[in-house]
Amino acid sequence: MNFLKNGINDLVDLDVLSPCESICEIDDDLNVCVGCLRTVDEIEAWPHFSNTDKLFVYKVIEKRKTFLEFIKDGEKPDLSNLS
């Protein structure tokens, strides 16, 4: 059974879900939310972003996660410009 009437074109209309973890606390040192690793600007703009923009933010979040794995304990760089 095919649920996509127009094939892959139907996927373009699907909304990308927010990465929000309902923690919503900005780390003053990292300048990102401790739950979803988005900046305040990314959080505020999310409802207005296109799906392409939202997917880009997900890629940036993954970079931030990877970066955080490699920093030493006690070092908290500003992640708001990591893209």
MARRORO-854033 format. One record per atom (N, C-alpha, C): x, z, y; residue number from 1; residue in one letter. Coordinates in steps of 0.1 Angstrom, whole numbers. Example, Ala and Ser with C-alpha at 12.3 -4.5 7.8 and 13.67 -1.06 7.14 Angstrom:
// residues 2
@c1: 132 c3: 78 c2: -57 seq: 1 type: A
@c1: 123 c3: 78 c2: -45 seq: 1 type: A
@c1: 132 c3: 78 c2: -33 seq: 1 type: A
@c1: 128 c3: 71 c2: -22 seq: 2 type: S
@c1: 137 c3: 71 c2: -11 seq: 2 type: S
@c1: 129 c3: 79 c2: 0 seq: 2 type: S
// end
This chain:
// residues 83
@c1: 8 c3: 0 c2: -12 seq: 1 type: M
@c1: 0 c3: 0 c2: 0 seq: 1 type: M
@c1: 9 c3: 0 c2: 12 seq: 1 type: M
@c1: 7 c3: -9 c2: 22 seq: 2 type: N
@c1: 15 c3: -10 c2: 34 seq: 2 type: N
@c1: 7 c3: -4 c2: 46 seq: 2 type: N
@c1: 13 c3: 7 c2: 51 seq: 3 type: F
@c1: 7 c3: 14 c2: 62 seq: 3 type: F
@c1: 11 c3: 8 c2: 76 seq: 3 type: F
@c1: 21 c3: 0 c2: 76 seq: 4 type: L
@c1: 25 c3: -6 c2: 88 seq: 4 type: L
@c1: 19 c3: -20 c2: 89 seq: 4 type: L
@c1: 8 c3: -21 c2: 97 seq: 5 type: K
@c1: 1 c3: -33 c2: 98 seq: 5 type: K
@c1: 9 c3: -45 c2: 103 seq: 5 type: K
@c1: 18 c3: -42 c2: 113 seq: 6 type: N
@c1: 26 c3: -52 c2: 119 seq: 6 type: N
@c1: 41 c3: -51 c2: 115 seq: 6 type: N
@c1: 43 c3: -44 c2: 104 seq: 7 type: G
@c1: 57 c3: -43 c2: 99 seq: 7 type: G
@c1: 65 c3: -34 c2: 109 seq: 7 type: G
@c1: 78 c3: -37 c2: 111 seq: 8 type: I
@c1: 87 c3: -29 c2: 119 seq: 8 type: I
@c1: 82 c3: -28 c2: 133 seq: 8 type: I
@c1: 74 c3: -37 c2: 138 seq: 9 type: N
@c1: 70 c3: -36 c2: 152 seq: 9 type: N
@c1: 61 c3: -23 c2: 154 seq: 9 type: N
@c1: 54 c3: -18 c2: 144 seq: 10 type: D
@c1: 46 c3: -6 c2: 145 seq: 10 type: D
@c1: 55 c3: 6 c2: 148 seq: 10 type: D
@c1: 68 c3: 6 c2: 143 seq: 11 type: L
@c1: 77 c3: 17 c2: 145 seq: 11 type: L
@c1: 81 c3: 18 c2: 159 seq: 11 type: L
@c1: 81 c3: 8 c2: 167 seq: 12 type: V
@c1: 85 c3: 8 c2: 181 seq: 12 type: V
@c1: 75 c3: 17 c2: 189 seq: 12 type: V
@c1: 63 c3: 17 c2: 185 seq: 13 type: D
@c1: 53 c3: 25 c2: 192 seq: 13 type: D
@c1: 52 c3: 40 c2: 188 seq: 13 type: D
@c1: 59 c3: 44 c2: 178 seq: 14 type: L
@c1: 59 c3: 58 c2: 174 seq: 14 type: L
@c1: 68 c3: 65 c2: 184 seq: 14 type: L
@c1: 63 c3: 77 c2: 188 seq: 15 type: D
@c1: 70 c3: 86 c2: 197 seq: 15 type: D
@c1: 81 c3: 94 c2: 190 seq: 15 type: D
@c1: 93 c3: 94 c2: 196 seq: 16 type: V
@c1: 104 c3: 102 c2: 190 seq: 16 type: V
@c1: 101 c3: 117 c2: 193 seq: 16 type: V
@c1: 101 c3: 125 c2: 183 seq: 17 type: L
@c1: 98 c3: 139 c2: 185 seq: 17 type: L
@c1: 109 c3: 147 c2: 192 seq: 17 type: L
@c1: 106 c3: 157 c2: 199 seq: 18 type: S
@c1: 115 c3: 165 c2: 207 seq: 18 type: S
@c1: 124 c3: 173 c2: 197 seq: 18 type: S
@c1: 137 c3: 175 c2: 200 seq: 19 type: P
@c1: 146 c3: 183 c2: 192 seq: 19 type: P
@c1: 144 c3: 198 c2: 195 seq: 19 type: P
@c1: 134 c3: 202 c2: 203 seq: 20 type: C
@c1: 132 c3: 216 c2: 207 seq: 20 type: C
@c1: 131 c3: 224 c2: 195 seq: 20 type: C
@c1: 138 c3: 236 c2: 195 seq: 21 type: E
@c1: 138 c3: 246 c2: 184 seq: 21 type: E
@c1: 130 c3: 258 c2: 188 seq: 21 type: E
@c1: 123 c3: 257 c2: 200 seq: 22 type: S
@c1: 115 c3: 268 c2: 206 seq: 22 type: S
@c1: 124 c3: 281 c2: 208 seq: 22 type: S
@c1: 136 c3: 279 c2: 211 seq: 23 type: I
@c1: 145 c3: 290 c2: 215 seq: 23 type: I
@c1: 146 c3: 290 c2: 230 seq: 23 type: I
@c1: 148 c3: 279 c2: 236 seq: 24 type: C
@c1: 147 c3: 277 c2: 251 seq: 24 type: C
@c1: 155 c3: 287 c2: 259 seq: 24 type: C
@c1: 168 c3: 287 c2: 256 seq: 25 type: E
@c1: 177 c3: 296 c2: 264 seq: 25 type: E
@c1: 190 c3: 288 c2: 267 seq: 25 type: E
@c1: 192 c3: 287 c2: 280 seq: 26 type: I
@c1: 204 c3: 279 c2: 285 seq: 26 type: I
@c1: 216 c3: 288 c2: 284 seq: 26 type: I
@c1: 227 c3: 284 c2: 277 seq: 27 type: D
@c1: 239 c3: 291 c2: 276 seq: 27 type: D
@c1: 247 c3: 288 c2: 289 seq: 27 type: D
@c1: 250 c3: 298 c2: 297 seq: 28 type: D
@c1: 256 c3: 296 c2: 310 seq: 28 type: D
@c1: 270 c3: 290 c2: 309 seq: 28 type: D
@c1: 277 c3: 292 c2: 298 seq: 29 type: D
@c1: 290 c3: 287 c2: 297 seq: 29 type: D
@c1: 290 c3: 272 c2: 292 seq: 29 type: D
@c1: 281 c3: 269 c2: 283 seq: 30 type: L
@c1: 280 c3: 256 c2: 277 seq: 30 type: L
@c1: 271 c3: 246 c2: 285 seq: 30 type: L
@c1: 262 c3: 252 c2: 293 seq: 31 type: N
@c1: 253 c3: 244 c2: 301 seq: 31 type: N
@c1: 244 c3: 236 c2: 293 seq: 31 type: N
@c1: 240 c3: 241 c2: 281 seq: 32 type: V
@c1: 230 c3: 234 c2: 273 seq: 32 type: V
@c1: 222 c3: 245 c2: 266 seq: 32 type: V
@c1: 210 c3: 241 c2: 262 seq: 33 type: C
@c1: 201 c3: 250 c2: 255 seq: 33 type: C
@c1: 207 c3: 254 c2: 241 seq: 33 type: C
@c1: 207 c3: 267 c2: 238 seq: 34 type: V
@c1: 213 c3: 272 c2: 226 seq: 34 type: V
@c1: 205 c3: 267 c2: 214 seq: 34 type: V
@c1: 193 c3: 263 c2: 216 seq: 35 type: G
@c1: 184 c3: 259 c2: 204 seq: 35 type: G
@c1: 186 c3: 244 c2: 201 seq: 35 type: G
@c1: 185 c3: 236 c2: 211 seq: 36 type: C
@c1: 185 c3: 221 c2: 209 seq: 36 type: C
@c1: 197 c3: 214 c2: 214 seq: 36 type: C
@c1: 206 c3: 221 c2: 221 seq: 37 type: L
@c1: 218 c3: 215 c2: 227 seq: 37 type: L
@c1: 216 c3: 204 c2: 237 seq: 37 type: L
@c1: 204 c3: 205 c2: 244 seq: 38 type: R
@c1: 201 c3: 195 c2: 255 seq: 38 type: R
@c1: 204 c3: 202 c2: 268 seq: 38 type: R
@c1: 208 c3: 194 c2: 278 seq: 39 type: T
@c1: 210 c3: 199 c2: 291 seq: 39 type: T
@c1: 196 c3: 202 c2: 297 seq: 39 type: T
@c1: 195 c3: 209 c2: 308 seq: 40 type: V
@c1: 183 c3: 211 c2: 316 seq: 40 type: V
@c1: 177 c3: 197 c2: 320 seq: 40 type: V
@c1: 186 c3: 188 c2: 325 seq: 41 type: D
@c1: 181 c3: 175 c2: 329 seq: 41 type: D
@c1: 175 c3: 168 c2: 318 seq: 41 type: D
@c1: 181 c3: 168 c2: 306 seq: 42 type: E
@c1: 175 c3: 161 c2: 294 seq: 42 type: E
@c1: 162 c3: 167 c2: 290 seq: 42 type: E
@c1: 161 c3: 180 c2: 291 seq: 43 type: I
@c1: 148 c3: 187 c2: 287 seq: 43 type: I
@c1: 137 c3: 183 c2: 296 seq: 43 type: I
@c1: 140 c3: 184 c2: 309 seq: 44 type: E
@c1: 130 c3: 180 c2: 320 seq: 44 type: E
@c1: 126 c3: 166 c2: 319 seq: 44 type: E
@c1: 135 c3: 157 c2: 316 seq: 45 type: A
@c1: 132 c3: 142 c2: 316 seq: 45 type: A
@c1: 126 c3: 138 c2: 303 seq: 45 type: A
@c1: 127 c3: 146 c2: 292 seq: 46 type: W
@c1: 122 c3: 141 c2: 279 seq: 46 type: W
@c1: 109 c3: 134 c2: 279 seq: 46 type: W
@c1: 98 c3: 140 c2: 285 seq: 47 type: P
@c1: 85 c3: 133 c2: 284 seq: 47 type: P
@c1: 85 c3: 119 c2: 291 seq: 47 type: P
@c1: 95 c3: 117 c2: 299 seq: 48 type: H
@c1: 95 c3: 104 c2: 307 seq: 48 type: H
@c1: 105 c3: 94 c2: 300 seq: 48 type: H
@c1: 113 c3: 98 c2: 291 seq: 49 type: F
@c1: 123 c3: 90 c2: 284 seq: 49 type: F
@c1: 116 c3: 80 c2: 275 seq: 49 type: F
@c1: 122 c3: 68 c2: 274 seq: 50 type: S
@c1: 117 c3: 58 c2: 264 seq: 50 type: S
@c1: 123 c3: 63 c2: 251 seq: 50 type: S
@c1: 118 c3: 57 c2: 240 seq: 51 type: N
@c1: 122 c3: 60 c2: 227 seq: 51 type: N
@c1: 137 c3: 58 c2: 226 seq: 51 type: N
@c1: 142 c3: 47 c2: 232 seq: 52 type: T
@c1: 156 c3: 44 c2: 232 seq: 52 type: T
@c1: 164 c3: 55 c2: 238 seq: 52 type: T
@c1: 160 c3: 60 c2: 250 seq: 53 type: D
@c1: 166 c3: 71 c2: 256 seq: 53 type: D
@c1: 166 c3: 84 c2: 248 seq: 53 type: D
@c1: 155 c3: 86 c2: 241 seq: 54 type: K
@c1: 154 c3: 98 c2: 233 seq: 54 type: K
@c1: 163 c3: 97 c2: 221 seq: 54 type: K
@c1: 165 c3: 86 c2: 215 seq: 55 type: L
@c1: 174 c3: 84 c2: 204 seq: 55 type: L
@c1: 188 c3: 85 c2: 209 seq: 55 type: L
@c1: 191 c3: 81 c2: 221 seq: 56 type: F
@c1: 205 c3: 83 c2: 227 seq: 56 type: F
@c1: 208 c3: 98 c2: 228 seq: 56 type: F
@c1: 198 c3: 106 c2: 233 seq: 57 type: V
@c1: 200 c3: 120 c2: 234 seq: 57 type: V
@c1: 203 c3: 126 c2: 221 seq: 57 type: V
@c1: 196 c3: 122 c2: 210 seq: 58 type: Y
@c1: 199 c3: 127 c2: 197 seq: 58 type: Y
@c1: 213 c3: 124 c2: 193 seq: 58 type: Y
@c1: 218 c3: 112 c2: 196 seq: 59 type: K
@c1: 232 c3: 109 c2: 193 seq: 59 type: K
@c1: 242 c3: 118 c2: 201 seq: 59 type: K
@c1: 238 c3: 121 c2: 214 seq: 60 type: V
@c1: 246 c3: 130 c2: 222 seq: 60 type: V
@c1: 246 c3: 144 c2: 216 seq: 60 type: V
@c1: 234 c3: 149 c2: 211 seq: 61 type: I
@c1: 233 c3: 162 c2: 205 seq: 61 type: I
@c1: 242 c3: 163 c2: 193 seq: 61 type: I
@c1: 243 c3: 152 c2: 185 seq: 62 type: E
@c1: 251 c3: 152 c2: 173 seq: 62 type: E
@c1: 266 c3: 153 c2: 177 seq: 62 type: E
@c1: 270 c3: 146 c2: 188 seq: 63 type: K
@c1: 284 c3: 148 c2: 193 seq: 63 type: K
@c1: 287 c3: 162 c2: 197 seq: 63 type: K
@c1: 277 c3: 168 c2: 204 seq: 64 type: R
@c1: 279 c3: 182 c2: 209 seq: 64 type: R
@c1: 280 c3: 191 c2: 197 seq: 64 type: R
@c1: 272 c3: 189 c2: 186 seq: 65 type: K
@c1: 273 c3: 198 c2: 174 seq: 65 type: K
@c1: 287 c3: 196 c2: 168 seq: 65 type: K
@c1: 292 c3: 184 c2: 167 seq: 66 type: T
@c1: 305 c3: 181 c2: 161 seq: 66 type: T
@c1: 316 c3: 187 c2: 169 seq: 66 type: T
@c1: 315 c3: 186 c2: 183 seq: 67 type: F
@c1: 325 c3: 191 c2: 192 seq: 67 type: F
@c1: 325 c3: 207 c2: 190 seq: 67 type: F
@c1: 314 c3: 213 c2: 190 seq: 68 type: L
@c1: 313 c3: 228 c2: 188 seq: 68 type: L
@c1: 320 c3: 232 c2: 175 seq: 68 type: L
@c1: 319 c3: 225 c2: 165 seq: 69 type: E
@c1: 325 c3: 228 c2: 152 seq: 69 type: E
@c1: 341 c3: 229 c2: 153 seq: 69 type: E
@c1: 346 c3: 222 c2: 163 seq: 70 type: F
@c1: 361 c3: 221 c2: 164 seq: 70 type: F
@c1: 367 c3: 229 c2: 174 seq: 70 type: F
@c1: 359 c3: 236 c2: 183 seq: 71 type: I
@c1: 365 c3: 244 c2: 193 seq: 71 type: I
@c1: 368 c3: 258 c2: 187 seq: 71 type: I
@c1: 378 c3: 264 c2: 193 seq: 72 type: K
@c1: 382 c3: 277 c2: 188 seq: 72 type: K
@c1: 372 c3: 288 c2: 192 seq: 72 type: K
@c1: 372 c3: 299 c2: 185 seq: 73 type: D
@c1: 364 c3: 311 c2: 189 seq: 73 type: D
@c1: 367 c3: 315 c2: 203 seq: 73 type: D
@c1: 357 c3: 318 c2: 211 seq: 74 type: G
@c1: 359 c3: 323 c2: 224 seq: 74 type: G
@c1: 360 c3: 312 c2: 235 seq: 74 type: G
@c1: 362 c3: 299 c2: 231 seq: 75 type: E
@c1: 363 c3: 289 c2: 240 seq: 75 type: E
@c1: 349 c3: 282 c2: 241 seq: 75 type: E
@c1: 344 c3: 281 c2: 253 seq: 76 type: K
@c1: 331 c3: 275 c2: 255 seq: 76 type: K
@c1: 332 c3: 265 c2: 266 seq: 76 type: K
@c1: 335 c3: 252 c2: 263 seq: 77 type: P
@c1: 336 c3: 242 c2: 273 seq: 77 type: P
@c1: 322 c3: 238 c2: 279 seq: 77 type: P
@c1: 322 c3: 231 c2: 290 seq: 78 type: D
@c1: 309 c3: 226 c2: 296 seq: 78 type: D
@c1: 305 c3: 213 c2: 288 seq: 78 type: D
@c1: 294 c3: 214 c2: 281 seq: 79 type: L
@c1: 290 c3: 203 c2: 272 seq: 79 type: L
@c1: 280 c3: 193 c2: 279 seq: 79 type: L
@c1: 277 c3: 196 c2: 292 seq: 80 type: S
@c1: 266 c3: 189 c2: 298 seq: 80 type: S
@c1: 271 c3: 174 c2: 301 seq: 80 type: S
@c1: 284 c3: 172 c2: 302 seq: 81 type: N
@c1: 289 c3: 158 c2: 305 seq: 81 type: N
@c1: 294 c3: 151 c2: 292 seq: 81 type: N
@c1: 292 c3: 157 c2: 281 seq: 82 type: L
@c1: 296 c3: 150 c2: 268 seq: 82 type: L
@c1: 286 c3: 140 c2: 264 seq: 82 type: L
@c1: 289 c3: 128 c2: 265 seq: 83 type: S
@c1: 279 c3: 117 c2: 261 seq: 83 type: S
@c1: 287 c3: 105 c2: 256 seq: 83 type: S
// end
